[in-house]
Amino acid sequence: MVIRPLRQEDSPAVLTLWLESTTRAHPFISPAYWQKSLPSVRDEYLPAARTWVAEQDANLAGFISVSLGKVVGALFVAQAYQRRGVGLALMTMAQQAYPALTLEVYRLNHNACRFYHHAASSLSRSGLTVKLAISSSNCTGTPAV
């Protein structure tokens, strides 16, 4: 696996992975919300964030984006590469650049909650810090503000 900075030509695949993964991971939020958010992710969030991609066998395995110098705003791993260390490798890469990461995750996103607790534990054993905030979802089709 190779982890490297996002390149312009990665954007279509990253956006596809983001939309598919975020829709699957958040069934308690209307898919229309994520479709509507896509232009903001493409035009505002990704250009402002520092993003790394993980490639395996010339395929996009996942990506992580960090904004404001510490906030993990996105970490998504393609289904075919989940539970293979891609997410933890991406977190480790981000942690090397930013020693004190923070993130939020919806309480109803059980897989992400488990992963982030595991990642925080693994990274803390290496002397690194992740601050995890579990957010409530209002479960009405839009994220809680």
PyMOL commands that set and color helices and strands:
alter all, ss='L'
color gray80, all
select helices_A, chain A and resi 8-25+31-48+79-81+86-97+110-125
alter helices_A, ss='H'
color red, helices_A
select strands_A, chain A and resi 2-5+50-56+59-67+71-77+100-106+129-135
alter strands_A, ss='S'
color yellow, strands_A
deselect
rebuild
show_as cartoon
